[in-house]
Structures are given as C-alpha cells and as structure tokens.
C-alpha cells in the first residue's frame, strides 16, 4: 500500500480537461494536428550546417561605420 496515493482525488484542472474532452472527442486529434503543423518537422541537417557556415559574424556595434571604407 502506497502512503502517498490518493486514488479518489482529481484536481480542478484535471476535471476540467476531462469534461472538455468528453464534450469534444475530436479535441485531442486537433491538438495533435496543430502540433504536427508547428513543431513536428523533419530537419535537413546538411542545409542547416550550410546556413550556419555561410553566416557572417555581426560586429559588436552594428551602427559604427568602418573607417577602412572611407
């Protein structure tokens, strides 16, 4: 027997989410579609490495004019 188990307790947030899922059974599938749209992406590592290699380091103060160009 676990002393810390509270089998009959459900927080207000848990009860709200469970009632929301009962009212709209497609909610979880819609959430997964949204996540796939924004977050679950395949990353092209070669393209990412090329972009990092092609980046130009920014000067500490970008608005300072370069005296060599005058």
Buried (B, 14 or more C-beta within 10 A) or exposed (E): EEEEEEEEEEEEEEEEEEEEEEEEEEEEEEEEEEEEEEEEEEEEEEEEEEEEEEEEEEEEEEEEEEEEEE
